[in-house]
Amino acid sequence: MTDSCQLSPTGPSQDKKNLLDVAAFRANFPIFSNHPDLIYFDSASTTQKPQVVVDSLLDYFTNNCANAGRASYSWSTQLTRAIEETRAKVAQFINGEQKNLVFTSGATDSLNLVALTYGLSNLEDGDEILLCPQDHKSAVLPWYNVQSMLAAQGKNVTIKHFAIHEVGDYDLRSIKELVSPRTKVLAMAHIHHVFGLDMEVSKIRAIVGPDVVISLDCSQSVGHTKVDAKALDVEFISFSGHKMFAAPGTGGLYVNPRVADKIKPIRLGGQSPFEIKDNSLEFSASSSSSVHQLIECGTVNIPAILSLGKAVDFISTTGIDAIEAQLSDLTVYLWQKLTALPGIVFAPGIGICRCDNGFGIISFRFEQISSLDLTFMLDAEQIFVRAGDHCSQKNNEEDDYLRVSMHAYNTREEVDQLVEILESNLG
């Protein structure tokens, strides 16, 4: 068992003071007043949206709908300024530099951009990439895509798989055995999207050393636990806006300054800092060195980006520590309730490691009923959960777990209702 899971099996979570006024927090989300019977347990897929985010979308479409950075009239220049103010706000939220934060369409876009803007131009014949096939496919498949593209150029790059430990975090011994002088990139998650554990960035950095580029998927951490670009000591951080209360269609890619000069654009447009000279492409000498200018092109998703700024304000006003404490309390409470159910089989994660804290995700199945059948039964009771492969490589049918993923707007009473209905359907 790894060090991260050698914690109290009972834990203090049920007794510790909840720092969040859950009723007041929940009141910010109109979905719950419009659907008072809804129990939403699929926040790892997407979060519900607070009224300030909804209002920001409506405001853009009804009061100042224009393009940004394309004209000199007031609406356009105001939107340009608002986008850069949002960039500064989001960068500060993750303790990064504004010029190195790229707006993307979401984490999938960000993770693909890492592989294409960095991997495609920096990996050489004989280099190696380490990744875990049980991570989200968006963190895995782009590297296979780059491997194929490089092979067409005569460069053979090897992809090696490190394992998940039986408790649900990465098997550090596996990484130690695989890393070599030819290892150039390691892709990993911050919080696992199925197993719900902290995947130990600092320990992995110590194992692979300072020269291996780490691409970190923060989709299941940013917005409900602290993401610090400097403390994490990775080269790339990817995340989605819609998993942190913002609208779909936006996200971020943070590029560590130490690799910023190794980024090569893969798509260009009207605002790209390049010009044609002597029938060839040249970087514009008058352009700044901001990474986002190299990668962003075309009309960005303006309303979604503005909503991301409002979401960051909302999280900051509430307090990330209060959100994290509420979510940890709910996770441990749910685990303690589930353990009493007959025939339950926990996926790796809190159900196996018995940690005294959590990040809102617990996955499990039952021996006597399929997870998919359970989702239909729960849907009939207005309880939304997810079952299936969860966008991961599926090893066998027993990996068909039901995933409950919560956020700070959920309550212990909702957990109780879920467990009661599960129990009544287990026979």
C-alpha positions in Angstrom: 0.0 0.0 0.0 1.3 3.5 -0.8 1.9 6.1 1.8 -1.1 8.3 0.7 -3.6 5.7 1.8 -2.2 4.7 5.2 -4.8 6.8 7.1 -7.4 6.2 9.7 -10.0 3.6 8.5 -12.7 5.5 10.4 -11.6 9.0 10.0 -12.8 12.3 11.5 -15.0 13.4 8.6 -18.4 12.8 10.1 -17.5 14.8 13.2 -15.4 17.7 11.9 -17.0 21.1 11.5 -18.4 21.8 8.1 -17.0 25.2 7.0 -19.6 25.6 4.3 -23.2 26.8 4.6 -24.5 24.2 2.2 -28.1 25.5 2.1 -26.8 29.0 1.2 -24.3 27.6 -1.3 -26.9 25.4 -3.0 -29.4 28.3 -3.3 -27.0 29.8 -5.9 -27.9 27.1 -8.4 -31.3 27.6 -10.1 -31.4 24.0 -11.3 -32.2 22.8 -7.8 -35.1 25.2 -7.3 -36.4 24.3 -10.8 -36.1 20.6 -10.0 -36.5 20.2 -6.3 -36.5 16.4 -6.4 -33.3 16.2 -8.3 -30.3 14.5 -6.7 -27.4 15.2 -9.0 -24.4 12.8 -8.5 -22.6 13.3 -11.8 -20.5 16.4 -11.2 -17.3 14.7 -12.4 -19.0 14.7 -15.8 -20.2 18.3 -15.5 -21.1 20.6 -12.7 -24.4 22.5 -12.3 -24.1 26.3 -12.9 -24.6 29.1 -10.4 -26.9 32.0 -11.3 -23.9 34.4 -11.8 -22.7 32.1 -14.6 -26.1 31.9 -16.2 -26.5 35.7 -16.0 -23.1 36.2 -17.6 -24.1 34.1 -20.6 -27.4 36.0 -21.0 -25.7 39.3 -20.6 -23.4 38.6 -23.5 -26.1 37.5 -25.9 -28.6 40.2 -25.0 -26.4 43.2 -24.2 -23.1 43.2 -26.0 -22.8 40.4 -28.5 -19.8 41.2 -30.7 -16.4 39.7 -31.6 -13.3 40.4 -29.6 -10.0 41.7 -30.9 -11.4 42.3 -34.4 -12.6 45.9 -34.4 -12.1 49.3 -32.8 -15.7 50.0 -31.7 -16.5 50.0 -28.0 -18.2 46.6 -27.7 -15.3 44.7 -29.4 -12.6 46.5 -27.4 -14.5 46.0 -24.1 -14.8 42.3 -24.8 -11.1 42.1 -25.6 -10.3 43.7 -22.3 -12.8 41.4 -20.5 -11.2 38.3 -21.9 -7.7 39.4 -20.9 -9.0 40.3 -17.4 -10.5 36.8 -17.2 -7.2 35.3 -18.3 -5.4 37.2 -15.5 -8.0 36.0 -13.0 -7.9 32.4 -14.0 -4.0 32.4 -14.1 -4.0 33.9 -10.6 -6.5 31.3 -9.4 -4.0 28.5 -10.3 -1.0 30.6 -9.3 0.4 30.9 -12.8 1.4 33.6 -15.2 -1.2 35.3 -17.4 0.8 35.1 -20.6 1.2 31.4 -20.3 -2.5 30.6 -19.9 -4.2 29.4 -23.1 -8.0 29.3 -23.4 -9.2 26.1 -25.0 -12.5 24.4 -25.6 -12.0 22.1 -22.6 -9.6 19.6 -21.1 -9.7 17.3 -24.1 -8.6 20.2 -26.3 -5.9 21.1 -23.8 -4.5 17.6 -23.6 -4.5 17.2 -27.3 -2.7 20.5 -27.7 0.0 19.4 -25.3 0.7 16.3 -27.4 0.6 18.3 -30.7 2.2 21.6 -29.8 4.9 20.1 -27.7 5.2 16.4 -28.4 5.1 16.5 -32.1 8.0 19.0 -32.4 10.2 17.8 -29.5 10.1 14.0 -29.4 12.8 12.3 -31.3 13.5 8.7 -32.6 13.9 6.4 -29.6 12.2 8.6 -27.0 9.8 7.2 -24.6 6.4 8.3 -23.1 5.0 7.0 -19.9 1.2 6.9 -19.3 -1.5 4.9 -17.6 -4.1 3.3 -19.8 -6.6 3.5 -16.9 -6.6 7.3 -17.0 -9.1 9.2 -19.1 -8.8 8.5 -22.8 -8.3 12.2 -23.4 -5.0 12.0 -21.5 -4.0 8.7 -23.3 -5.1 8.7 -26.9 -3.4 12.0 -28.0 0.0 10.4 -27.3 -0.8 7.4 -29.5 -1.9 9.9 -32.2 1.4 11.7 -31.9 3.3 8.4 -31.9 1.6 7.5 -35.2 2.3 10.9 -36.7 6.0 10.7 -35.8 6.2 7.2 -37.2 5.2 8.5 -40.5 8.2 10.8 -40.3 10.5 7.9 -39.5 10.7 8.6 -35.8 9.8 5.6 -33.6 8.6 6.7 -30.1 7.8 4.0 -27.5 4.8 4.3 -25.2 5.2 2.5 -21.9 2.3 1.8 -19.5 2.6 2.2 -15.7 0.0 0.6 -13.5 -2.6 1.6 -11.0 -1.9 0.3 -7.5 -4.7 -1.9 -6.0 -5.7 0.9 -3.7 -6.3 3.3 -6.6 -3.3 5.6 -6.9 -0.4 5.0 -9.3 2.0 2.2 -8.6 5.1 4.1 -7.9 7.3 0.9 -8.2 5.9 0.5 -11.7 7.0 4.0 -12.6 10.5 3.5 -11.1 10.9 0.3 -13.2 9.9 2.0 -16.4 11.6 5.4 -16.3 14.8 5.5 -18.3 17.2 8.1 -19.8 15.0 8.0 -22.9 11.9 9.0 -21.0 10.8 12.4 -22.2 7.1 12.7 -21.3 4.9 11.4 -18.5 1.1 11.9 -18.7 -0.9 11.6 -15.5 -4.0 12.8 -13.6 -4.1 15.0 -10.5 -7.3 13.4 -9.1 -8.4 10.3 -10.8 -11.8 10.5 -12.6 -12.9 7.0 -11.5 -10.9 6.2 -8.4 -11.1 9.7 -6.9 -7.6 9.7 -5.2 -4.8 12.3 -5.3 -2.3 10.7 -7.7 0.8 12.0 -5.9 2.4 14.4 -8.3 5.3 15.4 -6.1 6.4 11.7 -5.5 6.3 11.0 -9.3 8.3 14.1 -10.0 10.9 12.9 -7.5 11.0 9.5 -9.3 11.3 10.7 -12.8 13.6 13.7 -12.1 13.5 17.3 -13.4 14.0 16.7 -17.1 10.9 14.6 -17.8 8.0 16.7 -19.1 4.8 16.1 -17.0 1.4 16.7 -18.6 -1.1 16.9 -15.7 -4.9 16.4 -16.2 -6.5 18.6 -13.5 -10.1 18.1 -14.7 -11.2 16.5 -11.4 -9.3 18.9 -9.1 -9.5 22.5 -10.3 -12.6 24.1 -8.8 -12.8 22.0 -5.6 -9.3 21.6 -4.4 -6.2 23.8 -4.7 -4.3 23.7 -8.0 -1.1 25.6 -7.7 0.9 25.7 -10.9 4.2 26.5 -9.1 3.8 24.0 -6.2 2.8 21.1 -8.6 6.1 21.4 -10.5 4.7 20.2 -13.9 5.1 21.5 -17.4 1.5 21.4 -18.5 -1.8 21.7 -16.6 -5.1 21.0 -18.4 -8.6 21.6 -17.2 -12.2 22.1 -18.2 -14.4 25.1 -17.3 -17.6 23.1 -17.3 -16.4 21.0 -14.4 -15.8 24.1 -12.3 -19.2 25.7 -12.7 -18.5 27.5 -16.0 -20.3 27.0 -19.3 -19.3 24.1 -21.6 -16.9 24.9 -24.4 -14.1 26.5 -22.4 -11.1 25.4 -20.4 -7.5 26.1 -19.9 -4.0 24.9 -20.7 -1.2 26.3 -18.5 2.3 26.1 -20.0 5.2 26.3 -17.5 7.5 29.1 -18.6 10.4 26.7 -18.7 9.0 24.9 -21.8 7.2 27.9 -23.4 9.9 28.4 -26.0 9.5 24.8 -27.1 5.8 25.2 -28.1 5.1 25.1 -31.9 1.6 26.1 -33.2 -0.4 23.5 -35.1 -3.1 25.8 -36.4 -3.0 29.4 -37.5 -5.6 32.1 -38.2 -6.1 35.8 -38.6 -4.7 36.9 -35.3 -1.7 34.4 -35.3 1.7 36.2 -34.9 3.1 35.1 -38.2 3.5 36.7 -41.7 4.5 35.5 -45.1 7.9 36.7 -46.3 9.6 35.5 -49.5 6.9 32.9 -49.9 7.6 31.3 -46.4 6.2 31.6 -43.0 8.0 33.8 -40.4 7.3 34.8 -36.9 6.2 38.4 -36.7 9.0 40.4 -34.9 6.5 42.8 -33.6 4.5 40.2 -31.7 4.8 39.5 -28.0 6.0 36.2 -26.6 2.8 35.2 -24.9 2.1 31.5 -25.3 -1.6 32.0 -25.8 -0.9 34.0 -28.9 0.9 31.1 -30.5 -1.9 28.6 -29.7 -5.2 30.4 -29.8 -6.6 31.3 -33.2 -10.0 32.2 -34.6 -12.9 33.5 -32.6 -12.7 32.1 -29.1 -15.8 31.1 -27.2 -16.3 34.5 -25.7 -19.4 33.9 -23.5 -18.0 30.7 -22.1 -14.7 32.4 -21.3 -16.5 35.2 -19.5 -18.5 32.6 -17.6 -15.2 31.0 -16.5 -14.2 34.3 -14.9 -17.5 34.5 -13.1 -17.1 30.9 -11.9 -13.6 31.7 -10.5 -15.1 34.6 -8.7 -17.8 32.4 -7.3 -15.3 29.8 -6.1 -13.0 32.4 -4.6 -15.9 34.1 -2.7 -17.1 30.8 -1.3 -13.6 29.6 -0.5 -11.8 26.7 -2.0 -11.0 25.3 1.5 -14.7 25.3 2.5 -15.7 23.6 -0.8 -13.0 20.9 -0.3 -14.0 20.3 3.3 -17.6 19.8 2.4 -16.7 17.5 -0.5 -14.4 15.4 1.7 -17.0 15.1 4.4 -19.6 13.9 1.9 -17.2 11.4 0.3 -16.3 9.7 3.6 -19.9 9.7 4.7 -21.1 8.0 1.5 -18.3 5.4 1.8 -19.3 4.6 5.4 -23.0 4.2 4.3 -22.2 2.0 1.3 -20.1 -0.4 3.3 -23.2 -1.8 4.9 -24.8 -2.8 1.5 -24.8 -6.5 0.6 -22.7 -7.6 -2.4 -20.9 -4.3 -2.9 -17.6 -4.4 -4.7 -15.6 -1.1 -4.5 -13.4 0.0 -7.3 -9.9 1.2 -6.3 -10.2 4.4 -4.3 -11.6 5.3 -0.9 -13.5 2.1 -0.7 -10.3 0.1 -0.8 -7.8 2.4 0.8 -10.3 3.5 3.5 -8.8 7.0 3.5 -10.1 9.6 6.0 -10.7 12.2 3.2 -11.9 12.2 -0.3 -12.5 14.3 -3.5 -16.1 13.6 -4.2 -15.8 10.4 -6.3 -16.6 6.8 -5.3 -17.0 4.0 -7.8 -18.6 0.6 -7.0 -20.7 -2.3 -8.3 -22.8 -5.0 -6.9 -22.5 -8.7 -7.5 -26.2 -9.3 -7.9 -27.2 -6.5 -10.4 -25.6 -4.7 -13.3 -24.5 -1.1 -12.8 -26.4 0.0 -15.9 -29.7 -1.5 -14.6 -29.1 0.4 -11.4 -28.7 3.7 -13.2 -32.1 3.2 -14.8 -33.6 2.5 -11.4 -32.0 5.6 -9.9 -33.0 7.7 -12.8 -36.6 6.8 -12.1 -36.1 8.3 -8.7 -34.5 11.5 -10.1 -31.0 10.4 -9.0 -28.4 10.9 -11.7 -25.3 8.8 -11.6 -23.0 7.3 -14.3 -22.1 3.8 -15.2 -20.0 2.3 -18.0 -16.3 2.5 -18.9 -16.0 6.2 -17.8 -13.9 7.0 -20.8 -11.1 4.7 -19.6 -9.6 1.6 -21.2 -11.9 -1.3 -20.1 -10.0 -4.4 -19.0 -13.1 -6.7 -18.4 -16.8 -6.6 -17.7 -16.2 -6.3 -14.0 -14.8 -2.8 -14.6 -18.4 -1.7 -15.3 -18.6 0.5 -12.1 -21.3 2.8 -11.1 -19.7 6.2 -10.2 -21.1 8.6 -7.8 -19.5 12.0 -8.1 -20.5 14.9 -5.8 -19.9 18.5 -5.3 -20.4 21.0 -2.5 -24.0 21.5 -3.4 -24.8 17.9 -2.4 -25.9 16.9 1.1 -25.8 14.0 3.5 -29.6 13.8 3.2 -29.1 13.1 -0.5 -26.5 10.4 0.3 -29.0 8.8 2.6 -31.7 8.7 -0.1 -29.3 7.2 -2.6 -28.3 4.4 -0.2 -31.9 3.7 0.8 -32.9 3.3 -2.8 -29.8 1.1 -3.6 -30.7 -1.1 -0.6 -34.3 -1.5 -1.7 -33.3 -2.6 -5.2 -30.7 -5.1 -4.0 -33.3 -7.6 -2.8 
